[in-house]
Amino acid sequence: MEDTETLIIKKAIKVGLPTVLLLGLATCSFATIDSGHRGVLRTMGAVEKESLSEGFHFKLPIVQDIQEMDVRL
């Protein structure tokens, strides 16, 4: 029989690790394009046809990347 300290540590790992991973993926799922810029969305390295305007955008973590381009004169 395991002691209570070991059980608490195992439970913390079972709950904490997935929570940290999900929060990490959630924070990588959003991008903000600043004013005066446009975003170029790349999916697995391939450039998408339309650019992203200024503002808040969703992207798939790991699969998609957004490159900001300055369009000011």
C-alpha positions as CSV (number, residue, x, y, z in Angstrom):
1,M,0.0,0.0,0.0
2,E,1.3,3.4,-1.0
3,D,1.6,6.2,1.4
4,T,-0.7,9.3,1.1
5,E,2.2,11.6,-0.1
6,T,2.9,9.4,-3.1
7,L,-0.8,9.2,-4.0
8,I,-1.1,13.0,-3.8
9,I,1.9,13.4,-6.1
10,K,0.5,11.0,-8.6
11,K,-2.9,12.7,-8.6
12,A,-1.2,16.1,-9.0
13,I,0.7,14.8,-12.0
14,K,-2.4,13.2,-13.6
15,V,-4.3,16.5,-13.3
16,G,-1.6,19.1,-13.6
17,L,0.3,17.8,-16.6
18,P,-2.7,17.7,-19.0
19,T,-3.9,21.0,-17.7
20,V,-0.5,22.7,-18.4
21,L,-0.4,21.1,-21.9
22,L,-4.0,22.3,-22.7
23,L,-3.2,25.8,-21.5
24,G,-0.1,25.8,-23.6
25,L,-2.0,24.8,-26.7
26,A,-4.7,27.3,-26.0
27,T,-2.3,30.2,-25.8
28,C,-0.6,29.2,-29.0
29,S,-3.9,29.1,-30.8
30,F,-4.3,32.9,-31.1
31,A,-2.4,35.7,-32.8
32,T,-2.8,39.5,-32.9
33,I,-1.9,41.4,-36.0
34,D,-0.9,45.0,-35.2
35,S,-2.3,48.1,-37.0
36,G,-0.3,48.9,-40.1
37,H,0.5,45.2,-40.7
38,R,-1.0,42.2,-42.5
39,G,-0.6,38.6,-41.6
40,V,0.5,35.9,-43.9
41,L,-1.0,32.6,-42.8
42,R,1.1,29.5,-43.5
43,T,-0.3,26.0,-43.1
44,M,2.5,23.4,-42.9
45,G,4.7,25.9,-44.8
46,A,2.3,26.5,-47.6
47,V,1.1,30.1,-47.9
48,E,-2.7,30.6,-47.8
49,K,-4.3,32.8,-50.6
50,E,-5.8,35.5,-48.4
51,S,-3.9,37.7,-46.0
52,L,-5.1,38.4,-42.4
53,S,-6.1,42.0,-41.5
54,E,-5.4,43.8,-38.3
55,G,-6.9,42.3,-35.2
56,F,-7.3,39.0,-33.3
57,H,-7.1,35.7,-35.2
58,F,-7.3,32.0,-34.5
59,K,-4.8,29.5,-35.8
60,L,-4.1,25.8,-35.4
61,P,-1.2,25.4,-33.0
62,I,1.9,23.6,-34.5
63,V,0.2,23.3,-38.0
64,Q,-0.2,27.0,-38.8
65,D,2.1,30.0,-38.4
66,I,1.4,33.7,-39.0
67,Q,4.1,36.0,-40.4
68,E,3.5,39.7,-39.9
69,M,4.3,42.0,-42.8
70,D,4.6,45.8,-42.4
71,V,2.4,47.6,-45.0
72,R,2.9,51.2,-43.9
73,L,4.5,53.7,-46.3
